[in-house]
């Protein structure tokens, strides 16, 4: 399963977990940041910086938020200031994730445990101060016209 990356400033694309791992310069044992967890993860901030450098973007460019969406349509929009210790878990016991596949976001400094999103399939880097300083999260509420007519 691939992960879609959206970034209006430095470009996006569709990547495999292997490609994301290769892009990331800092890999950690997740238990170093999140006690009671284990597995290999890559640091969100250093991964963003590596992507920015590859795109030859301005050194002072910083997103205001990162938004993620899971395979089950759960979403979280997290202010950049809460992502200092954030990491994407990609492997446990030397194998891809069984729970949370393809990658799972952990935000140890976040304002809610709901920011630890499993099965992330979309990541957006946003540059919009109007989104505020509070994290938001929840399921998408999408209905087809047929579903609305039935109600």
HELIX and SHEET records of a PDB file:
HELIX    1   1 UNK A   17  UNK A   23  1                                   7    
HELIX    2   2 UNK A   30  UNK A   32  5                                   3    
HELIX    3   3 UNK A   44  UNK A   54  1                                  11    
HELIX    4   4 UNK A   80  UNK A   82  5                                   3    
HELIX    5   5 UNK A  113  UNK A  115  5                                   3    
HELIX    6   6 UNK A  129  UNK A  131  5                                   3    
HELIX    7   7 UNK A  145  UNK A  150  1                                   6    
SHEET    1   A 6 UNK A  13  UNK A  15  0                                        
SHEET    2   A 6 UNK A   3  UNK A   7 -1                                        
SHEET    3   A 6 UNK A 120  UNK A 126  1                                        
SHEET    4   A 6 UNK A  65  UNK A  70 -1                                        
SHEET    5   A 6 UNK A  74  UNK A  79 -1                                        
SHEET    6   A 6 UNK A 136  UNK A 139 -1                                        
SHEET    1   B 4 UNK A  27  UNK A  29  0                                        
SHEET    2   B 4 UNK A  40  UNK A  43 -1                                        
SHEET    3   B 4 UNK A  87  UNK A  92 -1                                        
SHEET    4   B 4 UNK A  95  UNK A  96 -1                                        
SHEET    1   C 4 UNK A  27  UNK A  29  0                                        
SHEET    2   C 4 UNK A  40  UNK A  43 -1                                        
SHEET    3   C 4 UNK A  87  UNK A  92 -1                                        
SHEET    4   C 4 UNK A 104  UNK A 106 -1                                        
END                                                                             
